[in-house]
Amino acid sequence: MTKILLKTTIPTTEDDWHIERFSMLKAHLAEAGHTVTAKDREPDAQGDDVDLAKLATGAWDQLWLFAVDVTGALTKTDVSNIKLFRANGGGTLLTRDHQDMGTCLTKLGLVGAAHNFHSVNPEMDESRRCRDDPDTTEISWPNYHSGANGDAQHITVAEPLHPIMMRHGIHNEAIQFLPSHPHEGAVSVPQGAEHIARVIATGKSKVTGVPFNLAIAFEAYEEDGDRLGRALAASTFHHFCDYNLDTDSGAPSFVSEPPGDGLKRNPQARADALAYYTNIARWLA
């Protein structure tokens, strides 16, 4: 098994999406046999993250980075450390949320370019640059409405079936559900990356019926003379969050949307979400 760093892009902030709000993910990965470290951003005197510096020297095998900031958190040194980690074969999950949350990911080369935002690197299709979720009016596009927090969205898995999207113990049967969220971000295969990256699953807006990408998988590839490890770009960190698995775990005070309980009522949906996590860790390794 592997050593995994779960990391947010914000310092510990109680009323925000700090790393303890991903405790169920941490516990599940640990139960699967991985050594899991969960940390919020911890800057040194120069403002560079101390854990990302350790990452570059081989302290962990995988980085699961939850870009929950709106400040452009990653420094030039952070970016260099992540690239060095990937050049040493490290596997990386990069995820964010709606509008411009997590735009710092666009600093991370080709895999960062898989993340589309409102003011930086928007989706190529201009018809998609419009509001999808109509309820939370302070949030603009991209904000795909896949359902309430706590509910499950029925997903479409791309063919051929990617290992990340396979149900456990059932040969060639696909995961059917992931946690839903009222305003997911946007991910797409960057131009020129079609030979190394592909969409592995899509969702559908419950408001407009518009399909949207949920995850982009990158095989190891060459960039600037380095061979970088596998990576996954995911549309929202809410696919991994305690609140989306069980709303009784609580959320920051700024979350205003009414929650659902679909994951509680549908054991298969919860099992699919956990299988997704297990598969990502296995594939990135």
Secondary structure in CASP SS format (residue, H / E / C, confidence):
PFRMAT SS
TARGET T0000
AUTHOR 0000-0000-0000
METHOD secondary structure of the structure
MODEL  1
M C 1.00
T C 1.00
K E 1.00
I E 1.00
L E 1.00
L E 1.00
K E 1.00
T E 1.00
T C 1.00
I C 1.00
P C 1.00
T C 1.00
T C 1.00
E C 1.00
D C 1.00
D C 1.00
W C 1.00
H C 1.00
I H 1.00
E H 1.00
R H 1.00
F H 1.00
S H 1.00
M H 1.00
L H 1.00
K H 1.00
A H 1.00
H H 1.00
L H 1.00
A H 1.00
E H 1.00
A C 1.00
G C 1.00
H C 1.00
T E 1.00
V E 1.00
T E 1.00
A E 1.00
K E 1.00
D C 1.00
R C 1.00
E C 1.00
P E 1.00
D C 1.00
A C 1.00
Q C 1.00
G C 1.00
D C 1.00
D E 1.00
V H 1.00
D H 1.00
L H 1.00
A H 1.00
K H 1.00
L H 1.00
A H 1.00
T C 1.00
G C 1.00
A C 1.00
W C 1.00
D C 1.00
Q E 1.00
L E 1.00
W E 1.00
L E 1.00
F E 1.00
A C 1.00
V C 1.00
D C 1.00
V C 1.00
T C 1.00
G C 1.00
A C 1.00
L C 1.00
T C 1.00
K H 1.00
T H 1.00
D H 1.00
V H 1.00
S H 1.00
N H 1.00
I H 1.00
K H 1.00
L H 1.00
F H 1.00
R H 1.00
A H 1.00
N C 1.00
G C 1.00
G C 1.00
G E 1.00
T E 1.00
L E 1.00
L E 1.00
T E 1.00
R C 1.00
D C 1.00
H C 1.00
Q C 1.00
D C 1.00
M C 1.00
G C 1.00
T H 1.00
C H 1.00
L H 1.00
T H 1.00
K H 1.00
L C 1.00
G H 1.00
L H 1.00
V H 1.00
G H 1.00
A C 1.00
A C 1.00
H E 1.00
N E 1.00
F C 1.00
H C 1.00
S C 1.00
V C 1.00
N C 1.00
P C 1.00
E C 1.00
M C 1.00
D C 1.00
E H 1.00
S H 1.00
R H 1.00
R C 1.00
C C 1.00
R C 1.00
D C 1.00
D C 1.00
P C 1.00
D C 1.00
T C 1.00
T C 1.00
E C 1.00
I C 1.00
S C 1.00
W C 1.00
P C 1.00
N C 1.00
Y E 1.00
H C 1.00
S C 1.00
G C 1.00
A C 1.00
N C 1.00
G C 1.00
D C 1.00
A E 1.00
Q E 1.00
H E 1.00
I C 1.00
T E 1.00
V E 1.00
A C 1.00
E C 1.00
P C 1.00
L C 1.00
H C 1.00
P H 1.00
I H 1.00
M H 1.00
M E 1.00
R C 1.00
H C 1.00
G C 1.00
I C 1.00
H C 1.00
N C 1.00
E C 1.00
A E 1.00
I C 1.00
Q C 1.00
F E 1.00
L E 1.00
P E 1.00
S C 1.00
H C 1.00
P C 1.00
H C 1.00
E E 1.00
G C 1.00
A E 1.00
V E 1.00
S C 1.00
V C 1.00
P C 1.00
Q C 1.00
G C 1.00
A C 1.00
E C 1.00
H C 1.00
I C 1.00
A E 1.00
R E 1.00
V E 1.00
I E 1.00
A E 1.00
T E 1.00
G E 1.00
K E 1.00
S C 1.00
K C 1.00
V C 1.00
T C 1.00
G C 1.00
V C 1.00
P E 1.00
F E 1.00
N E 1.00
L E 1.00
A E 1.00
I E 1.00
A E 1.00
F E 1.00
E C 1.00
A C 1.00
Y E 1.00
E E 1.00
E E 1.00
D C 1.00
G C 1.00
D E 1.00
R E 1.00
L E 1.00
G C 1.00
R C 1.00
A E 1.00
L E 1.00
A E 1.00
A E 1.00
S C 1.00
T C 1.00
F H 1.00
H H 1.00
H H 1.00
F C 1.00
C C 1.00
D H 1.00
Y H 1.00
N H 1.00
L H 1.00
D C 1.00
T H 1.00
D H 1.00
S H 1.00
G C 1.00
A C 1.00
P C 1.00
S C 1.00
F C 1.00
V C 1.00
S C 1.00
E C 1.00
P C 1.00
P C 1.00
G C 1.00
D C 1.00
G H 1.00
L H 1.00
K H 1.00
R H 1.00
N C 1.00
P H 1.00
Q H 1.00
A H 1.00
R H 1.00
A H 1.00
D H 1.00
A H 1.00
L H 1.00
A H 1.00
Y H 1.00
Y H 1.00
T H 1.00
N H 1.00
I H 1.00
A H 1.00
R H 1.00
W H 1.00
L H 1.00
A C 1.00
END
